Amino acid sequence: MDQERLSLLALHFVPGIGDFLIKQLVSYCGSAQDVFKLSEGKLLKIPNVGGVTVAALKSADPFDLAEKELRKAERHDTKLLFYYDSEYPARLKQFDDCPSLLYVKGDVNLNTSRTAGIVGTRQATPYGKEMVEQIVRDLVPLQTMIISGLAYGIDIHAHKEALKNNLPTLGVMGSGIDVIYPALHKEVAKRMMENGGLATENPFGAKPDAHNFPARNRIISAMSDVLIVVEAAEKGGALITAEIANSYNKDVFAIPGAVGQTFSEGCNKLIKINKAHLMTSVKDIEYIMNWKSEGPIEEQVTQLDLNLFDQDERVVVDILKEKKTPIMIDELSRRTAISPSVLASLLLSLEFKNVVKSLPGKMYKLNKH
């Protein structure tokens, strides 16, 4: 890790400063390194910075802790994504309360073209599980990443169904990435590494304390194009997640349930007070979100005649065909060993040939044929 990134990481170990102040300090100073180099007098002129914070910034402790955290990240094969990184989820970045640092593990594209959060009670009924199975199965043609919180009940069932249907799935945690909670879900979390992964804003070793979960829920809400509440009591985490999603102007969908059933009360209430669309099938999402089926990638590429492309174009098409999900230009550049400037021109040429489709966030996928 270069000195700038180490300095960014060190800022997260300065007592008394959070995500907002970290972003503010870097913005004022121009870089994380300059935050630590700035004189005490100049630091004190920055809004919300007092003497205690300045003293903490001048201590060696943040860098010692950052170096230890970096070694843990390497040991646990975990990627540290800062707010300023191109791979940082664009959906999350647009909100002021987004984390300034994410710990990410697995083979997951955080900027995939479509995402759906699925949340609900920890005491899922057979009806709730059946609805999750139907929803995930019907999202397969839409190539949607499933996001949830790895918790008991609806959450873990959503992750399992995504794995079963070969859809990428992301578990957002309320603990350190090395602290799988509940522990019973370690095996599912391990399987998620192959098609999806885990993400958290909490440092290594962080326990699953109660206050971490509402914060975790805001990440699920922000990263979901649509949030689907399957079963929920009148009060609880799923309703908090839906409330946050509404505050982010996200489309919330709720599965209606029988009157008088405890875990239908929350969904029915969301629908009644117009805080969720009534959802009976994925067709409701397709209609409201104007989502169209992408069709299986394998079928899309079978008619491509690779003899029509030059050598570099073939390499790009082969990788897009192998990846099966949208890929960022930076990753394409790494995997093809083609410089970003040359690759951008090459991708534009493939777009003109109607072979490649450009997506927001400098992402690309194979077009239909």
N, C-alpha and C positions, 0 to 999 in steps of 0.2 A: 504493500500500500504506500502511495506517495505521501509526502508531508502534508499536502492540502487535505487529503482524505483522512489521514490520521488526526489532523487538527479538527476536522468535522466530527469525527468520532469522539475525540476528547471533549468537545463542547457538551456532549450528552452525559458526561460524567462530572460536569460542574454543578455543584449543589445549588438549588434554588432557581435554575433556569429551565424552561420547558420549550416545547416546539416553537411557539410563537416568538419567544425571545431569541432563540437560536437563529431563526430566519431573519429576524430584525437586526441582530448583531452582524451577521454575514452581509446583509444588504447595506448597512451603514459603513462597514469597514472594507467591503470589496472582496474579501476572502476570509476563510476560517483562520488561516495563518495570521492574517493581519489583526484579527480579533485579539489574539494572544500577544501580538507585538505592540499594540496601541498603548500609549501612556495612560496612567491612572486618571489623569486630568481629563483627557479626551474621552475615555470610557465613561466617566461620570456625566458627561454631557449628553450621552445617549439616553433617550426616554426609557424608564423602567429599570435602569441600571443604578444600583446603589453601592455603597462601600463594601458590604458583605460579598456581593457578586464580584466586584473588582478583586477583592482579596482572594476569592476562590479561583478566579481566572489566572492569577499570578502564582498559584500553587503548582507544584509539579505533579500533584496527585492525578488530575484528569488525564495526563499523558500516560502515566503508569497504568491506570485502569484501562485506558484505550488500547494499549499494547497487549494487555492480558486478554481483553475482549477479542482482539484481532486473532490471537493465538487460538482462542476457543472457536472462533468462526472457521478457521482453517481445519481444526480438529473435527468439527461437526459438519464439514462440507456445506457451510452456510454462506450465502451471499448477503453482503450488506449493501442495501440500496438507499442512497441518500436522495433527498428531495430534488437535487439538481441533476441526477443521473437520467439518461435517456430511457433506461429500462424501468424507471419508477412509474407506477401505474398512472396514466394520464387522467383516468376517471377520478382518482383520489386527489390528484394534485390541484384540481380546480377549487377545492374547498379550503377555507382558511384554517380549519382545525385539523388538517391532515398531518400525519406524523412526519417529522423531519428525517426519520430513519426507519427503514423496514428491514427486518431479518427474514430472509426468504430461503427456503430449502426445497429442492425437487426440480423436475423438468416442467416448468410452468411458464407460460407466456402471460404476463400480467396485463398486457395490452391486446388481448385477443379481441376479435370483432364483436362477439356477443357474450354477455354474461347474465346469469340469473341467480339471485340469492334465494335459497329455500330455507325457511326458518319455521319454528313451531315449538310446541310443548316438549318437555323431556319425557313426558308420560304418553307417548304416542299410542293411539288406539289402532286396531286392525284397519279401520276406515282410513285413518290418517296415513298409515303406511301404504295402503293400496293406492291412495291418491298420489303419493310421492312417486310410486312406481310408474303410474300412468303418465304423470307430468314429465319425468325424466325420459321415459321411453319416447314420448312425443316430441321432446326437444332434440332428439338425435338428428333428424334431418335439418334442423336449424343450426347444428354445430355450435352449441352453446356451452360455455364453461359454467359448471355448477359451483356456487360459493355457499359455504355454510360455516358453522362454528365448532364442528367436531364434538358437540355435546351429545348427551344421551337423547334418545327419541327421534324426532323428525330430522335433526341435523345429521346424525350419523347414518340414518337410513338414506338420506339424500346422497351422501358421499358414496355409500356402498352401491347404490343404484347407478350412479354415474360411472363407477368403476366397471360394474357389470355390463353397462351399455357402451363402454369405451369412450366416454365423454371426459374431458379434463375436469378435474375438481380441485378446488382450493379450500383448505381449512384455515380460517382466521382464528388465532389463538388468543386467549386472555392470560397467557403465561409466557415464560421464556420458551424459545423454540426447542430447547432440550428437555422441557418438562411437559410431556404429553399428558393432557388432562381431559377426560378421565384416563387413567393408565390402561383400562380395559380396551381402549381404542388404539393402542400402540401398533397392532398388526395392520389395522386399516390405514393408519397414518403412514406406515412403511410402504404399503402398496400404492398409496397416493403419490409417492415420490416418482413413480414411473410414468404417470399421466396426470400431472398436476403438482400439488405440493402443499406446503404450509407457509404461513406468513404471520408475523407478529411485530408489534412495535416495542415489545418488552425485552430487556437484556437477558442474557443467559442466566439461568438459575432463578428467574422471577417466578414466584409461586402464583397459583391461580386464585389470587385474592378477589373478593367480591367486587371491589371498585374497578377492577380491570375489565369486567365484562360489558358494562355500558359503553366503555371506550372501544372495546373490540367490536361492538355492534355498529358503531359509526363507520368503521372500515368496511364491514359487510355491506352496509347501506350504500356507501359512496362507490364501491366497486361494482355494484350490481346495476345493470341497465333496467332490470325489473326485479322487484322483491316480491316473492310469493310466500304468503303466510298460510300454512296448511292447516294447522290446529293450534289454538291458543286459548288459554284461560283469559278472563277479563283483565287480569293484571299479570305482568311477567315480562321476561326478556324479549319475546317475539313482538309484543306490543311496543316495547321501547324501540326496537329496531325499526318497526313500521313508522313510528312517530318521527324518528330521525330521517328515514327515507322521505317522508312527506316534507320535512323541513328542507331537504335537498332537492325538492321538486322531482323526485323519482316516481315512476309509476309503480304503485303497490297493488297487488292482486291478492284476494283472499278467497279461500275455498269455503263455501257456506256449509253449515252443519245443522244437525237436528236441534230444534228449540229445546232448551232445558238441559242440554248436554254441556257439562263443565268446559270441555275443550273445544266447544263450538262457539262459546259466548264471545270470545275475543274476535274471531273472524266475523261473526254476524254483526258485532258492534262496529267494526271497521267499515263494513259495507253500509250499515244503516246510517252512519254519520258522514258518509261520502269521503272516507279516508282510504278506501280501497275499491278497486273494480271487482265486481262479482265475477268469479272465475269458475267455470265448470269444465273447461278443457284448455289445452294450449292454443286452440283456435282463437280464444279470446285475446291472448297475447299477440298472436299473428295479426289480428284485426286492428287492435289498438296501437301496436308498435309498428305496424306495417312491415313485419318481418316476413320474408319469403324463404322457402326451403332452398338451401344451397345444394342439396343432393350429395350423395357420397363422392368424396374426392376421387376414389378409384375410377368411378364411372366418368368423371369429368376429363380425365387425362388420357384415357385409352385411345382417343382419336388423334392425339398429337403426333405428328410425324417429326421426330427429332432430326431427321435429315435436312429439314428446312432451316435449321439453326446453325450458327457457327459454334465453335468449341466452347467459348465462354457462356453463350446462351444456353447450351445444353447442360452445362454444370449447374446453372441457376435453376433451370426447369427441373432437373433431377432432384435438387435439394427441396424445392417447393413441393414436388410430388411426394418425396419421402416424408417431409415434415407434416403434411396433411392439414396443418392449421396455419393461420397467418404468421408471418415472420418479420421481425424488424430488419431494416436495412443494415444496421450495425452487426447483427448476428449473421446475416447473409454475407457481409464483407469478411467476417472472421472465417466463416466456413468455406468460402470460395477463394480466399486469399486475393480478392480483387479490391482495389482501393475504392472507398466510398464514392469518389467523384466519377470514376469509370463505371462503377456499378450503377450509379444513378442514371447515367446515360443509357446503359444497357437495358435497365428496367423500363425506361421510357420507350425504348425501341420495342420491347416485348409488349408494352401496353398498346402501342400503335398497331401491333399485329394481333391484338385482342387475345393474347395468351396470358397476360398477367393483369391483375386488378390491383390498383393502389387504394389503400385504406388510410383512415386518419392515423396520425402518429408515426408516419413513415413506415407503415407496414404493408406487406404484399402477400398475395396469394394467387394461385392459379385461377384463371377464369373458366367459366363453363364452356363446354364445346359440345 
